[in-house]
């Protein structure tokens, strides 16, 4: 019959859908990690400069 599906075909389609979901999750976490690194990297460079400027103003 044409309506019957092969169990192997069903498994392959489900595996493909699962692998696409995993890929989306991995990409999402990588983008999140990049944003966090950029945020903390920017804060790490800007905070010491801000502190140095305020300390110099207090000293002068």
N, C-alpha and C positions, 0 to 999 in steps of 0.2 A: 504494500500500500504506500501511497505517496505521503500520507499524513504521519506515518511512523518516523520517529527521529532516532537516529543511531545514538546510543549512550555515549560513545566516544566523541561524537560531534557535540553533544550537549556539554560534555566535560571540557572540550577544547574551547568552546564559546565562553563558558563560565570562567575558565582559566585566563582567557584573554581579557575578559572584563575585570577580573581581579587584578591582573598585572597592570592594566591601565589605571585602576584606582590607586594602586601602590605607587605608580609613577607620579600621579598627581599629588599624592601626599608627600612624597619625597621632594618634589620640586617646591611645594608650598613651604616645607620646613627649611629647605635651603634658602629660599627667599627671605623667610623670617630670620634665619641666622645671619644673612648678609645685612639685613636692616638693623639687627641688634649690634652687630660688629661695627657698622657705620655709625650708629648712634653713640655707642660707648667710645669709639675711636675719636669722634668729633668732640665728645665731652672730655676725653682725656687730654686732648690738645688745647681746648678752649678754656677749661677750668684752671689749669696752672697759669696760663697767660692772664686770666682775669685776676687770680690771686696775686700774681706778681705785680700787676698794675695797681691793685688796691694797697698792697704793702708799700710800694714805692710812694704812693700818695700820702700814706700815713707817716712815713719817715720824713718826707719833705714837708 
